[in-house]
Amino acid sequence: MIFPPINCLNEFILMIVKDSSYRLMRFIPILCLLSSTFQTAECIAKLLEEDFSEGFGIFSPLTDSSWTNEDEGQVGIAALITEGIDRPPVRRPREFMLLEKMVWKDYDYSIKAQTRESSSIQGRDIVIIFGYEDYSHFYYAHISSDNIGSYHNVIVKVTGETRSLINVPDFPETRLTDDWHDIRVTHLSNGEISIYVDDMDVPLMQAFDTTYSTGAIGFGSFDDTAWFDDARIEGELVNTQLAIYPDKGDNSFLQISGSQEETVMIESSTDLLNWSFFQAITIPKSGEPLFLIRNKTEQKEIFYRAYSKYPLIPLFD
C-alpha cells in the first residue's frame, strides 16, 4: 500500500488491526498532529438490527460464494447455500457470517434460522457464533436435530488447536425441525451464557466460562446449508482503539491509553515502509495511560502503528 506524503514534522500514524498474532490484516490510518489528541469511550450502549432486505448489511461472509440474499424464491434472507470446507487443525463451523469491526460485551443476540437439510440427515445443524476473537478462538452454539453425537446440540469453546464442551445439561432436548426457529443468546462478561431455542424464557442450555468475555458475533452452520433472518443484538460495544500522542509536557514521550488490559504491539518507522519493533504494552487494569520514551531520530519524522487483537470499531469511513 502506498501512503500519501506527509510533510508535518513530528506527525505520526496509528494503525489498529484485528489479529491476536499481530499480523496486519485490516487497518484504519489515523493521522494526528502534536497539538491533537485522540480519545474514545471504553463502552458504548448499542442496539443493531438487520433484516437482510437490502443485502447482508452489517454482516460479512467468510466465503462470499457460499451465501446469497435470495434462494428458492425466498428473498431478503441470508442464505447459506454451500457448506464450507474443513480447516485443520481443529474441527469447527466451516462457514459463517460475522458482524465484523465490532466487539460486544454483556449482550442479548437473537436471530431466526431454518436448516435447509433434509430430515433424513442425522445431526443437521445451525450454528451461532459469539465471543469471537479470531478464527480459532471463540464460542459457538451448535443447534442440532441430534443430541447423541459428542459435539451435537452443545455449546463449544474453540481454543487454538482444541475444542471443548462447556454446556449444561449434557444432552439438551433436540428442537431443530424443518420450520423456522427463534434463537437467542445472552452472554455476560462474568461468564454466564444462555442459549434459547423457540422458548425465549427458559434456556435450552447454559454455560459458565470467562475465557472470551467479549468478542464479535455471527451465525452459520457446521457443515450444512441454512437460512437466516431478522438478526438483533443489544449490548455494549467495547472500543478497542487506542489513543496515542506525544506527551504535552515533553515531546520525548508518547502517552498511550485504551481499553483496560488490552495488549498491543507498537512498531515505529521513519518512512512508512520499513517498520521495526518498538514495544509491546498492556493497558493496565486501572485504565491509566502509559508513558513510553520515544525513539529520537535527527531531522526525521517518526511514525508509529499499534496492533490490537480484536476486530476494531471504525471511527472513520
ZAVEXMI-295517 format. One record per residue (C-alpha): residue number from 1; residue in three letters; x, y, z. Coordinates in steps of 0.02 Angstrom, whole numbers. Last residue first. Layout:
<nodes>
- k  r  c1  c2  c3
- NUM  ala  X  Y  Z
...
</nodes>
This chain:
<nodes>
- k  r  c1  c2  c3
- 317  asp  -771  285  339
- 316  phe  -696  347  501
- 315  leu  -723  289  680
- 314  pro  -715  106  639
- 313  ile  -737  -16  784
- 312  leu  -596  -141  776
- 311  pro  -599  -330  772
- 310  tyr  -490  -383  919
- 309  lys  -304  -418  938
- 308  ser  -241  -239  928
- 307  tyr  -88  -186  830
- 306  ala  -13  -14  853
- 305  arg  74  95  722
- 304  tyr  201  232  750
- 303  phe  284  361  638
- 302  ile  442  460  670
- 301  glu  477  615  566
- 300  lys  660  644  529
- 299  gln  782  784  568
- 298  glu  882  684  696
- 297  thr  800  523  752
- 296  lys  744  503  932
- 295  asn  648  348  986
- 294  arg  507  394  1103
- 293  ile  504  352  1287
- 292  leu  339  273  1335
- 291  phe  206  341  1451
- 290  leu  57  232  1493
- 289  pro  -118  300  1522
- 288  glu  -220  242  1673
- 287  gly  -354  112  1632
- 286  ser  -341  40  1808
- 285  lys  -323  -133  1733
- 284  pro  -163  -77  1648
- 283  ile  -152  -57  1457
- 282  thr  -36  -195  1403
- 281  ile  118  -149  1303
- 280  ala  232  -221  1169
- 279  gln  372  -103  1117
- 278  phe  459  -28  967
- 277  phe  478  -167  839
- 276  ser  538  -105  671
- 275  trp  444  -46  517
- 274  asn  510  -8  343
- 273  leu  384  70  225
- 272  leu  305  214  322
- 271  asp  469  312  301
- 270  thr  536  343  478
- 269  ser  456  190  557
- 268  ser  400  129  727
- 267  glu  311  -26  789
- 266  ile  192  -48  936
- 265  met  119  -213  993
- 264  val  -47  -212  1085
- 263  thr  -122  -292  1239
- 262  glu  -290  -228  1303
- 261  glu  -299  -241  1493
- 260  gln  -416  -91  1503
- 259  ser  -467  -18  1336
- 258  gly  -355  123  1277
- 257  ser  -216  241  1328
- 256  ile  -44  285  1262
- 255  gln  58  441  1303
- 254  leu  216  453  1200
- 253  phe  370  535  1274
- 252  ser  514  637  1200
- 251  asn  390  776  1163
- 250  asp  388  828  1345
- 249  gly  246  919  1430
- 248  lys  109  885  1305
- 247  asp  150  700  1297
- 246  pro  156  645  1117
- 245  tyr  2  551  1056
- 244  ile  -77  378  1061
- 243  ala  -260  344  1097
- 242  leu  -305  164  1070
- 241  gln  -448  78  981
- 240  thr  -528  -70  1066
- 239  asn  -698  10  1092
- 238  val  -810  -117  1175
- 237  leu  -986  -105  1107
- 236  glu  -1112  -137  1244
- 235  gly  -1272  -234  1221
- 234  glu  -1417  -262  1103
- 233  ile  -1408  -377  953
- 232  arg  -1544  -416  826
- 231  ala  -1538  -527  672
- 230  asp  -1700  -540  573
- 229  asp  -1662  -682  452
- 228  phe  -1560  -839  425
- 227  trp  -1569  -984  302
- 226  ala  -1468  -1145  310
- 225  thr  -1348  -1263  220
- 224  asp  -1244  -1392  314
- 223  asp  -1068  -1422  382
- 222  phe  -1050  -1328  547
- 221  ser  -1175  -1196  503
- 220  gly  -1186  -1008  504
- 219  phe  -1204  -863  625
- 218  gly  -1102  -718  695
- 217  ile  -1043  -620  846
- 216  ala  -884  -525  890
- 215  gly  -796  -530  1058
- 214  thr  -803  -501  1244
- 213  ser  -785  -611  1399
- 212  tyr  -692  -742  1298
- 211  thr  -613  -860  1426
- 210  thr  -742  -821  1562
- 209  asp  -845  -981  1556
- 208  phe  -1013  -1026  1631
- 207  ala  -1128  -1124  1518
- 206  gln  -1313  -1142  1480
- 205  met  -1432  -1249  1379
- 204  leu  -1610  -1242  1314
- 203  pro  -1638  -1081  1408
- 202  val  -1812  -1045  1481
- 201  asp  -1893  -878  1435
- 200  met  -1869  -865  1247
- 199  asp  -1941  -1038  1211
- 198  asp  -1907  -1054  1024
- 197  val  -1724  -1102  1053
- 196  tyr  -1633  -1012  1195
- 195  ile  -1446  -1020  1233
- 194  ser  -1379  -947  1396
- 193  ile  -1200  -896  1437
- 192  glu  -1141  -826  1604
- 191  gly  -954  -788  1607
- 190  asn  -949  -625  1707
- 189  ser  -941  -533  1539
- 188  leu  -1120  -585  1503
- 187  his  -1180  -680  1351
- 186  thr  -1363  -699  1309
- 185  val  -1401  -798  1152
- 184  arg  -1570  -811  1066
- 183  ile  -1638  -923  930
- 182  asp  -1811  -914  852
- 181  his  -1838  -1061  736
- 180  trp  -1905  -1075  559
- 179  asp  -1976  -1248  524
- 178  asp  -1895  -1408  457
- 177  thr  -1850  -1460  636
- 176  leu  -1714  -1417  763
- 175  arg  -1780  -1440  939
- 174  thr  -1670  -1576  1016
- 173  glu  -1679  -1576  1206
- 172  pro  -1515  -1547  1297
- 171  phe  -1392  -1690  1323
- 170  asp  -1255  -1637  1445
- 169  pro  -1360  -1508  1536
- 168  val  -1259  -1400  1543
- 167  asn  -1136  -1336  1414
- 166  ile  -946  -1317  1412
- 165  leu  -891  -1441  1280
- 164  ser  -710  -1423  1224
- 163  arg  -610  -1375  1070
- 162  thr  -425  -1391  1031
- 161  glu  -297  -1319  910
- 160  gly  -324  -1138  958
- 159  thr  -457  -1129  1092
- 158  val  -631  -1166  1024
- 157  lys  -764  -1169  1160
- 156  val  -920  -1270  1120
- 155  ile  -1102  -1258  1174
- 154  val  -1199  -1415  1129
- 153  asn  -1331  -1490  1017
- 152  his  -1208  -1608  930
- 151  tyr  -1024  -1617  979
- 150  ser  -1016  -1790  1057
- 149  gly  -1152  -1860  945
- 148  ile  -1315  -1913  1027
- 147  asn  -1402  -1746  1037
- 146  asp  -1473  -1745  860
- 145  ser  -1583  -1618  772
- 144  ser  -1449  -1489  804
- 143  ile  -1414  -1316  872
- 142  his  -1225  -1300  892
- 141  ala  -1190  -1147  1000
- 140  tyr  -1019  -1075  962
- 139  tyr  -882  -997  1068
- 138  phe  -724  -914  1002
- 137  his  -536  -929  973
- 136  ser  -479  -1017  814
- 135  tyr  -546  -898  681
- 134  asp  -514  -744  788
- 133  glu  -582  -661  943
- 132  tyr  -764  -718  933
- 131  gly  -861  -714  1096
- 130  phe  -1010  -771  992
- 129  ile  -1052  -890  850
- 128  ile  -1225  -965  822
- 127  val  -1229  -1128  724
- 126  ile  -1364  -1220  627
- 125  asp  -1371  -1407  617
- 124  arg  -1413  -1571  534
- 123  gly  -1361  -1713  653
- 122  gln  -1435  -1855  554
- 121  ile  -1486  -1805  379
- 120  ser  -1653  -1888  338
- 119  ser  -1740  -1730  399
- 118  ser  -1674  -1649  241
- 117  glu  -1554  -1503  255
- 116  arg  -1609  -1323  231
- 115  thr  -1599  -1281  417
- 114  gln  -1702  -1130  468
- 113  ala  -1646  -982  572
- 112  lys  -1718  -827  655
- 111  ile  -1595  -720  753
- 110  ser  -1564  -656  930
- 109  tyr  -1418  -579  1025
- 108  asp  -1428  -508  1202
- 107  tyr  -1264  -428  1255
- 106  asp  -1147  -402  1402
- 105  lys  -995  -357  1295
- 104  trp  -979  -343  1107
- 103  val  -830  -311  993
- 102  met  -874  -235  824
- 101  lys  -768  -225  667
- 100  glu  -852  -378  592
- 99  leu  -1026  -447  620
- 98  leu  -978  -618  557
- 97  met  -1059  -735  432
- 96  phe  -1023  -920  441
- 95  glu  -948  -1072  355
- 94  arg  -850  -1222  416
- 93  pro  -900  -1221  599
- 92  arg  -759  -1301  699
- 91  arg  -647  -1453  688
- 90  val  -469  -1414  743
- 89  pro  -306  -1418  643
- 88  pro  -373  -1402  513
- 87  arg  -497  -1308  403
- 86  asp  -645  -1410  341
- 85  ile  -732  -1331  193
- 84  gly  -895  -1236  195
- 83  glu  -1068  -1297  152
- 82  thr  -1146  -1210  5
- 81  ile  -1312  -1117  1
- 80  leu  -1301  -1015  162
- 79  ala  -1448  -897  137
- 78  ala  -1452  -729  224
- 77  ile  -1631  -675  191
- 76  gly  -1721  -539  94
- 75  val  -1792  -653  -39
- 74  gln  -1860  -832  -35
- 73  gly  -1894  -893  -211
- 72  glu  -1779  -1043  -193
- 71  asp  -1638  -933  -125
- 70  glu  -1611  -746  -118
- 69  asn  -1480  -644  -23
- 68  thr  -1342  -768  -65
- 67  trp  -1200  -851  29
- 66  ser  -1066  -981  -8
- 65  ser  -985  -877  -145
- 64  asp  -937  -740  -22
- 63  thr  -838  -854  94
- 62  leu  -821  -796  275
- 61  pro  -973  -689  245
- 60  ser  -983  -510  314
- 59  phe  -1130  -444  416
- 58  ile  -1181  -260  431
- 57  gly  -1295  -263  281
- 56  phe  -1308  -436  204
- 55  gly  -1412  -375  59
- 54  glu  -1553  -249  56
- 53  ser  -1692  -341  147
- 52  phe  -1565  -430  257
- 51  asp  -1671  -395  414
- 50  glu  -1528  -321  516
- 49  glu  -1547  -244  689
- 48  leu  -1419  -156  799
- 47  leu  -1441  -88  975
- 46  lys  -1292  -4  1060
- 45  ala  -1227  52  1229
- 44  ile  -1049  117  1206
- 43  cys  -900  51  1305
- 42  glu  -720  112  1325
- 41  ala  -751  291  1270
- 40  thr  -634  363  1140
- 39  gln  -481  475  1137
- 38  phe  -374  552  1001
- 37  thr  -271  704  1043
- 36  ser  -210  849  938
- 35  ser  -71  977  964
- 34  leu  66  862  905
- 33  leu  -29  823  747
- 32  cys  -129  664  723
- 31  leu  -156  549  573
- 30  ile  -268  397  595
- 29  pro  -249  256  471
- 28  ile  -379  117  482
- 27  phe  -317  -61  470
- 26  arg  -351  -234  405
- 25  met  -250  -395  414
- 24  leu  -78  -344  480
- 23  arg  -21  -495  580
- 22  tyr  -15  -464  767
- 21  ser  -44  -646  816
- 20  ser  -207  -599  902
- 19  asp  -272  -516  744
- 18  lys  -381  -364  713
- 17  val  -287  -209  663
- 16  ile  -252  -34  730
- 15  met  -148  90  632
- 14  leu  -77  246  712
- 13  ile  18  375  608
- 12  phe  135  510  667
- 11  glu  166  694  641
- 10  asn  330  753  716
- 9  leu  364  871  571
- 8  cys  220  894  451
- 7  asn  262  838  274
- 6  ile  163  680  249
- 5  pro  174  604  75
- 4  pro  24  497  26
- 3  phe  35  314  77
- 2  ile  64  173  -46
- 1  met  0  0  0
</nodes>
